Amino acid sequence: MTIHLDADIPNDASTLDAVFVKQGNSLVPYFVSEISVKGNKAYATFEEVDTLEKAQALSKCLLYLPKGARPKSGKNTFYDDEIVNFLVVDKQKGNIGTVTEVLNSGLQKLLSITEGEDEILIPINDIFIKKVDRKKSIIEVDLPDGFLEMNKS
């Protein structure tokens, strides 16, 4: 199978024992027989995926690495799933709310933050996000005046 990568994978991909494929609302483990990486593509064979029909059933499914196999993210970078439930704090306004998910709107990823009944969307970029504190589970942002009022649903 050919896998299109949108994130880093371990330098030595051959150490991967398994990956998880999102099927419906579940993550299903698939055990890796062979894998090689070239640029932003990986070429893999999985145990028990031995027919074209089984491979096609996985086509267009999202694939996830086990957390322990992912390369460590950088200073102000993060994997989408590791910041869910982080508190978002604005430099001027203070506590904004809690990250419920990261949305991929095509060209831009967005933090989806819940504040009471409202949803606030904040673009993920260095202009807004100033610090990610994993130890305290806090994301510090610096939003322009009026941004919150314009972006509440």
Phi, psi and omega in degrees: 000147174260130182242125177272124186264134172240013178210166179288149171236166184305146179305320178254085184298340181294348178279351180289123177271325184208160171229168178242133180249129179281116178234111187067233179258014184242153171257117185255127180285139172233130183272132186277127173271311179213149176205141173218152184239134175223107181064234181261024177231147172239146178242121188222153168237141181244145174300144177070001171254084190239013176224158177301321181297317179294321178293318179296329178296335179268351181300135179070007175278150175280142182241136182236145174271149171300142184306322181292343182265350182284144172297148180295135179282156184284188187307300181248026175248162184198159170275146185307317185284341184280348181254000176299134183079005173288144175280136177255125183238124178271144181304321183262317188270346182083214183297127179259318182160195185244139178292124177261329177191168173250125181259139176252103184265025180102267181280337187227134171271147183230141169280129173259118186241134177260129174229100185063239179270351186268150170248132178242134178249126180236124177300140178271100174201166184293342178295320183261316185272118184259328182202141173243112181255099183291326182294322181263355183058049181230139171247121178265130179234161175229097185263145178292156177305134177086352183299313183298317181295325181282338188250010175277139179270000000 
